[in-house]
């Protein structure tokens, strides 16, 4: 069936899409790394189809390190940095070589006067100098693999700094080395605890301080494996580290603090690699508001992108976006450590009916599934819980059963239910010994079960032994301090595993050669111009998108003849390359049913056009299509991601409600359908107040064809707007009633 959860296509639908060169896909899970041949593959617009994964092993575990500008003079900033680097090199087993033009030794180590005097080729050079550019040029001769530049004063300071950063980036590219920074810090050389086991969190931050909450998770027993403070990203960027971390076997989750994305395509390719490997990426992305975006740009000197596009792109490729550093911390920790869920069902279990009801309301509102336990399961629970208490879900034990042998029986019985994948127990405050016994039973049950148990410890004190020792001492129980963070993390956990279970990289099926439609469309393009409605509709026709029967005429007599051919009633519209919103100018006449009305309308439309000084290529006489749901489908160019496809409620509603969904090509049928379900007005497509269901299949087909157009025309097409796209009743198709296209 079309629209199944596996994204399969009916034979007819497949044939229609392939007719314009679109290759539909099915959602078959693939986590295999691309082959060597695929690694250099590009799509039809020449963009890469797979992430280039840098070999960062020698960055994080170098054999030799040079510290340029090393110092041991007390009171000098470089002295503390040098001391920390020496300690770090000792921990990772690296040989360290201080470099300074006037010092024979630094902290007892032989100091070299210049890069040229280094006794060996080094893996990593740390630049403690104000201007790293001359040093980069020196390092090019030594074949060093990596460099780190702490210096500030680059793109974060304005145009002059951005120009200096461009020169630095160009020098790095010529040198063949890879650079972290500038404007980075020492976080990459932090000391990580080596007494913790289990999957680890790899951390990426553009502002080092924002990673501290995640780094301190080690104090709660959660392992951290890497920290990449990317700074201004003149070379190495967030995407490089996501791609690298997604390949490391010890990494269970990647946590990111992102102020601005350097390159949208690289980010999506990196997220795609992580999704292929089933590695969750959790990100705080600054720039949701105009103020936040301005601050991010001034701090990092990079574009933040339209936030709606960033948000949609992250969801499309499985990146879990959270708002706060506390959510980043809790969500990454849960995703790194928890096993795959056995079911999506969540049961709320508490010693207070009010607490359970409160949490259940919040969880349900957030989209978690709280299944009603079967009558048999409820009868089983009532062996230990009084009959008057609710055990359907949430489960209220009344308090007393947790203090004796019954407590563990209840927990085990809930976990044994096949519909339950997660048990959440909110403990709003310590009430020893009851809460102590409950915490221990939950920990013991978690050790014996393959299902996730979450606890919210609500005490503001946090020094209680049940919390500090029992709960935090367990590697199997996920412990939270707030309801909100628990819900966010559990929703992300279940969503991530649903996403990756059926994930197939959309890049695998991205078109690599132009279709016949593209060759037809290219002949219609007019660089730097807006096309007339008639020409824009020809562009749609080239990609197999249905438009009304219509004729372009240049006389009243021709208009009358055209109306007879098109069939009454008709719509008449002015058509010209500078026309956008025709209705506001009175350049649209609808429901015309006679020759006299046609002649009058022609005269009036041309008179208005002359008065408004609007050049026309003619008057369109169009078939009138009335019955359907008005939608809008379009293409815009995003500064970060390139062409993006939008679908939403059309007509005047698009400007009033702003109810639209966005995707970044390439994407498949499953994502096209997901766009529709995201709309607040999705019910209109299903049929309301007696209206028949709309032809959603036809709408999906239009979205996929528009995506093909966006991919093939690339930046040749600055903007495309079909509004309205009339989606007719089921089985009758969809018709583009109006279109606007702007060529770049």
N, C-alpha and C positions, 0 to 999 in steps of 0.2 A: 504494500500500500504506500502511496505517496504520503510523505510526512511521518513515516514511522520513526522511532527513536534512533534507528541506524542510518537515517538519511538516504534510504534507497529511492530510486526514481522509477516511475512507471515507464514502460517502453515508449509510449507516445511522448511523454514529457522529455525523456532522454533524447529522442530523435529530434524534437523541436529545438532543444538547446544546442545539440551538436551541429545542427544545421548552420548556426552562426559561429561555429568554432568553439563553443563552450564545452569543456569536458566535465560532466558532473562527477561527483565522487560519493563514495560510501564511507561511513565512519568505521573503518577497520583500524584497530589499535596497532600502532607501530612505534616501538621505542628504539629501533635499530639506528645506529649512527649512519650518516650518509657515507656512501662510498667515495673513493678518491675522485672518481669522475664527477659525482654529484657535487663535490665540494666547490667546484668552479662553475657550476651551472648558473645560468641567469634566466630571468623571465623575458617576456616579449618586449619589455621596456629597457632591458639591459641591466636590471637590478639583480643582485645575488639572491640565490634561493636557499642558501645555508650559511650559518654563522661560521666565521673564521675564528677558530679557537686558538688563542695564543698559548704557547707552552710556558706557563708561569711557574713551573716547578723550580727553576733556578732563581726566580725572584723570591719565593717564599722559603726556599731551602738552598741558598747559594753555597758554593764551596769556597768562594773568595769574595771579599767586600773591600772596596776602596771608599774612604771617607774624605772627601775633598773639602778642605777648610777645617780639618780636625783641630781641636784645641784642648789643652788641659790647664789653661790659665784660669784661676779662680775669678768668678764674677762675670765671665764671658758666657753668653747664651749658648755658643757652640760647645762649650765644655760639658754641660749637662747632656746635650744630645750625643756627643761623642761617647761619654761614659755609658749611656743607655745602649748605644749601638755595639759597643764592645761586649757588654753583658749579653745582648741578644745574639751576637755572633758566636759567643761561647756556647749558648744553649742550642743553637742549630748546627754547631760543628763547623763553622766557617772560619777561614783565615782572614784576618782584618789588616788592612794596610792604610794607615793615616797618610794624608797628603797635605803638606803646608809648605810654602816657600821658605819660611824662616825658622822652622823648628826641626831640630835633629831627632827628637823623640816626642811622643805623646803618650802619656800614661805608661811609660816604659817601653813602648813599642817603637821600632824604627820608623821614622817619618820620612817620606819621600818629597822632594821639592816640587815635583810636577807629575802630571799624569804620565808623561813619557817615560819617567823613571820607575814606574811600577814594575816589580820583579816578575809578574805573571799576568796573563790575561784574566781579568776579573769578571765574575758573573754580574755583580751589582755595584754601581757607583752611587753613593749618597752625596748630594751636592749641598754643602752648607755655605753657599756663596750667594751674594745679592743678585748677581746676574749670571744665570746658568748658561746663557747662549754661547759664550766663548769656550766654556768647558765641554759643552756638547760637541762642539767642533773638534776639540782635542780628543775626546773619547772615541770619535769616529775612527781615528787611526788605530785604536787599541782593540777594536772588535768587541767592546764590552756589550753584554746582552741587555742589561737593564740599568736605568738611572732613576733616581728620585730627586725632585726639586722642591724644596720647601719654600723658596722665595715667593713673596707676594708682589702686588703691584702690577698685575697683568689684567686679564679681561674683566676682573671684578671692579676695576677702577674707572672704566670708561673707554672711550674710543682709542686713546693713545695706548692704554694698557692692552686693549684687544689687538691692536696692530703689533705690539711687542710679542704677544702670545702667538700670533700668526707666524711671526718670524721664527720663534722658538719651535713651533710645530713643524715648519718647513725644514729647519735644520735637523730635527729629530728624524724626519722622514728620509732625508738624504743620508743620515748617519747609519741607518739600519738597526739602531738600538730601539728599545721601547722605553717610554718615559712615563712615570707616575708623577702627576702634578702638572704645573706648579701650584703653589698655594695649598700644599698638602701638609701632613704632619706625621708624627711618630707612631700613629696607631698601628701601622703595619708591623711594627717591631715590639708590640706589647708582649708581655709574658702571659701565656695561656696555661691554665692548670693542666697537668698531665696525669692527674689521678682520677679523672672522670672518664667514663666509658659511654658507649651507646652512640647513636647518630648525633652529629654535631650541627651547630648553626654556623654558617659562613656569613660574615657581615660586610656590607658595602655601604659606605657613607660618603657624601660629598662635604659634609660639615662634621668634623671629627667628634665634637662634643655630643652630637645627637646619637652616637652609637653607644654612649656610656650605659644607658639602661640595659641594652642587650648584653654588653660585655659583663655587667655585674650579675647576669644570670648564672654565671659560674659559681657564685656564692650560694645559689639555690640548688647546685648539683647538676646544672645543665651545661653540657660541653660546648665550647667554642673552638673552632678549628682555624679560622682565618679572619683577618680584618683588612679590608682594602679601602683606605681613605683616598678617594679619587681626586679631590680638589677640583681644579679648573679643567681637567681632562684635555690638555693640549694634545695628548696622544692616547694612552690607555684610558678607557672609559668604563662606565658601569656595565655596559653590554659585554665587554671583554671578560670581566670578572664573573658575570652571570654564566657565560658560556663555559668558562674554565671550571667554576665551582660545580656546575651541573654534571661534570664528568668525574668528580672526585668521590670515591666510594664512601668516604667517611661523612660526607655532607648529607644531612637529612633535610635541611631547609636552608634557603637563602633569604636573609633579612636585608632590606635596602632602605636607606634614607636618601631620596632623590629630590634635588632642588630643580634641576633642569636636565632634559635629555639632550645629549649632543647630537644624536642622529636617530630618528624614529625607526627607520628600517632596521638598523643594527640592533636596536632594543627588541623589536619583534622577532628577529631571527634568534636572538639569545633566549628570549622567552619560549620560543618554539623548541629550542634544544632542551631547555629544562622540562618542558611538558612532555617531550618524547621520552625523556629519562625518568619521568615521574617525580621530579624534584620540585617541591613547592617553592614559589617565589612570593614573598610577602613584602609589600612596599608601602612606605609613607611617601607620597608624592606632593610636594609643596606646589601651590599655585591654583587652588580651587577658586579663589576669589581674585579680583583684579589687584587688590592690595598685595595679596600673597605672591602673585605673579611678578609684580614690580619688584618686590623685595628679593625674590629669588634671582631675577635677572641681574639686579645690581650686585648680588653677592657672588654669583658664579659666571656672569657674563654670557649665559646661554639662554636660548629660547625655552620657554616652558610649554609652549603650544596651547592650542585651545583646549581647555580642560575637559570639555565634553568628549573630544576626540581621544585625548589621553585615557580617560576613564573607560571609554568603549574599547579602545585597543587593548588595554590591560585585561579586561574581562574576556575579550575575544581569544586571547592567548593564555588565559589561565593565571595571570598575575593577580594576586589577592591584594587589593588596595585597602589599607586601613588608615584611620585618621590620626591617631596619637601614638607616641612612642611607647606608652604602656600597652596599647593594643598590638603594636609591632612585636614587643617583647613576648607577650602571652601567646599570641597566635603562632609566631615562629617556633616557640618552645613546644607547643602542642603538636604542630605539624611535623617537627623534627623527630619526635619521640613516639607518637602514637602509631599503632599498627593499623592496617587497612580495616575499615569498618565491615562488620558482618551484615549490617542492615542500616537503613537510614532512620529507623525509629528511635526517638528520644523519650526516656522515662524520667520524670522528676520525682524524687523520693525525699521526703522530709519528715521531721518530727513535729511540724506545724502545718496545719491545713492552710492557714493564711499565707505562710511563706511559699508553700507549693503552688497555690493559686496565683500569687503574684508573679512568681518566676514563670509559670506556664503561660500566662498572658503575654509576657514579654517575649518568650521564646516563640510562641505561635505567631505573634505579630512580625517577628524577624524572619519567618519562613521556615522554621524548624518543624518537622513532622512529629507530633505527639500522638501515637496510635492509642486507641482505646484497647486496653488489655482484654483478652477473651474472657468469657464468663468462667471458663474452667480455671484460668489463671487467677481471676479474682477470688474464686472459691478457695483455691489453694492458699492465697495470701490471708484470707480470713481465718485460716487455722491459727494464725499468730497475731492477727490484728483484729480488734473488736469490729463486730458486724456494722455498727453505725458509722464507721469511718469509710471515706471514699478510697478505693484502691484501683479505680479504673484507669487512672493516670491524669493528674498526679496521684501518687501513692502517699497517703497520710497514715503514719503508724501510730499517731497519738502520743508518742514519746516513750512510754514505759517499755515497749518491747525491745528497744535498742539497748537497754541496760542489762539484758541477760542473753541466754542462748538463742532466743528468737531473732535477735538482730541479724545475725549472719544468715539464718535460714531465709529471711525475707529478701536480703540482697541476692543470694544465690538463686532464689526462685525467679526474681525479676530478670536477672542476667540469662537465665535459661530460656526465656521466651525468644523464639526465632525472629520476631518482629522488632526486637530491641537491639540496637547497635551501640547506644550510649546511655549510661545512667548518670544523671546529674543530681548531686545532693547539696542543696544550699544549707549551710549551717550559719544562721544569722548571727549567732554569738555563742561564746563558750558557756556550757552549762555542765561542768564536771560533776560527777564522773560520767554522766550520760554522753556528752559530746566526745569525751576521750574514748569511750568504748565504741561509739559509732565510727570515729576516725580509724581506729584500729581494725574494725571489721571491714571497712571499705578498702583499706590497704591490703588486708589479707585476701579479700575476694578478688581484688585486681591482680594479685600475683597468681591466682589460680584460674583466671579467666582470660580469654583472648578478646574481650570487649572493653571498650573505653569507659573508665569511671572518672568523672570530674567532680571536684568539691569546690564550693565557694566558701571560704572562711571569712565570715563577715566581721570578726572582731577588729576594732580599730587599733588594738594594742599590738597584736602580732607576736607576742613573746610567749604565748601559751605553749606548753610542751606538746600538746596534740597537734598544733600547727607546725612548730619549728622542727620537732623531731619526727613525729609519726608521719604527717602528710608530706612535708618537704623531704623527708628521708626516703620516700618511695619514688622509684623511677617509673612506676606504672600508673600512679594516680596523678592526674593533672589538677593542680591546685590554683585557684584564682582568688582574688580579693574583692572582685565586684561582679555583679550579675551581668553587666554589659559586656565586660571583657570575655567572660565565659561564653556568652551567646555568640559574640563575634568570632571567637576562636573555633567553637564547635561548628558553626555554620560554614566557616572556611574549610575546616577539616573534611566535612562531609561533601562539600562542593568540590574540593580539589580532587577527591578520589572518584567522584562521579565524572568529572571532566577528563581526567587522565585515563580512566578505564575505557573510554570510547574515543580517545584522541587519535586523530590522524592529521599530520601536518598539512595545512592548506597549501604550503609551498610545493608539495609533491605534485599537485595537479595544476599549478599555475601555468597558463599558456606560455609556451616558449617560442612559438612562431606566429606571425600575424595570420588572422583569418581572412577569408574573402571579404567579410564585412568591413575589415579595416581598410582594404584597398578602395572600396566604394566610399567609405567615410572620408578618407584623406582628400579625395577630389572635391569634397564639399567644404573643407575647412578654409577659412579666410583669416590668416594670422593677424592678430591684433584687432579683430573686429567682432562685433556681436552679430550673429546670424538673425535673419528675419524668422518669424514663426514658420513660414513655409519651408525655408532652408533647414531650420532646426528639426522639423518633422521629417524631412528627407534623410537627415542624419539618423533619426530613430528607425526609419524604414530600412536603412542599410543594415541595421543590427536586428532586423526582424521584429521590431516593436510595432504593434498595431496602432494606426492613427485613423481618424474618421475619414469617410469618403469626402473628398474636398477638391476644389479647383481654384486656382489663382487666376483672377480675371482683371482686365484693365478697362472695362466698359460696362455700362448698365445693361446693355443688350446681352453681352457675354455672361453677365451675372444671372440674368433670367434663364438663359440656356443651361447654365451650370446647375441652377437650382432644380431644373427639371431632371437633369441627369443624376444629381445627388439624391433627390427625393425630399419632398416637403414633409415636415417643417425643416427649416434650415437656420443656421447661424451665419452671420456675416461679420467679418473682422478685418480691420486694417492690418496689413502685413508690411513690415519694413525693418531694416537692420538696426534702427535706433529705438525701437519700441520695446518697452518693458511691460509696465502695468497699463494695459490698454483700456481696461474697464474704467479707471479713474478719469481718463480723457474722453470717455463716451465713444470709444472706438470699437465697441462690440454691440451687435444687435441680435437678439435671440428670438426664437419662435416665429419666424417669418413664414407666412403660409400662402402668399400670392405674388404674382408678377409685379403688381403695383407696389406692394411693400418692398420688394427686392429693389425696384428702381429708386424708390424714395430713400431706402437705406444706403444704397450706393452713393447717391448724391450727398446725403448727410455725412457719411464717413469721409468722403474725399474733401468736403468743405471743412470739416473739423481738422483734418490733417493739414490742409493749406493754412488755416488760421493758426494752428499750433506750430507751423513750420517744421512738420515732421515728414521726411521723405518716405515714400512708399514704393514697394515693388509690385503692389497690386492689392486687391481685395480678395480675401479668402471666402468662398462660399462652402460651408461645411455641413456635413450631416449632423443633426442634432441628437445627442445621446443624453438621455435624462435619468434613467433609472440605474442607480448604482451607488457605491461608496466612493467619495472623493478622497484620493490619496495624493501625496507628493513623493516623487522619487527624484533624487538629484545627485550630482557630483560636485564636490568642491576640492580645492587644493589646500592642504594643510602644510604649514611651514615645516613641520617635523616629519610627517608621515607621507606627504605627497597626496595623491588622489584618495578621497574618501567618499563613500556612498552613504546617502541618507534616505530614509523612508519615514513617512509620518502621515498624519491626517492632513488632507489637502484643502483646497479652496481657501476661504478666509480663515479657517480654523488653524492653519499652520502658523499664521501671524498672531493669533489670539492665544492659543493654547501652548504653542511651542512643544507639541507632543511628537517627538521624533526620536529615532534610533539611528546610530551611526556604526559603520564598520569600515575597517581598512582592508582593501583588497591585498591578497587574494582571500576569498572565503567560499565555503560551499553552501549547499542547500540548507544544511542544518542551521548555519548561522543566519541565513536569509530568513528562515522561519522564526528563529529566536528574536530577530529584530521586530517582527510583528507582535510577538507575545509581550515584548517590553513596553509596547505602547499603552498608555492609559486608556485610549479609546479602542483597544483591540476588540471589545465586544461588538462594535459596529460591524466588523467583518463577519461576525458569527450570526448576525441578524438580530435586530431588536425591534420591539413594538410592531411585530407582524411583518417586518421586512425579511426577505429571503437571505440566506447566507451568501456571502460574496464569494467570488471565484478566487480563493486564496492561492490556488496552484498557479493561476495565471499571473497574479501579483508577484509571486516568488520568481516566476520565470522572467518577468520584466526586471526585477532587481538583479538577477544573475546576468542578464544581457547587458544591463547598464554597467555592471561591474566589469564585464569583458571590454566594453567600450572605454571605461576609465583606465584599465590596464594597458590597452593597446594604444590609445591616443596619448596617454601619459600627461606630460605637462603641455602638450599641444592644446588640450581642452582646459581652459581656466575654470569654467563653470557650466553646469547643465542643470536645468530645472524643468521637470515635467509636473505641471500643476494647473488643473487637476489631471491625474490619471484616474479615469473612471473605471472602477472595478465592478464589473457587472455581476449579476447573480451567478451562482455556481454553474460551471460548464459553459458560460457564455464569453469568457475572456476578460480582457482589460483594454481600454482604449486611451491613448494619450491625447487629451483634448487640446492642450496648449503646451508649448515648449519654448524654452529660452536657452540659447547656447552662446557662450562667449569663448572665442578662440584666443590663445595666448600668442 
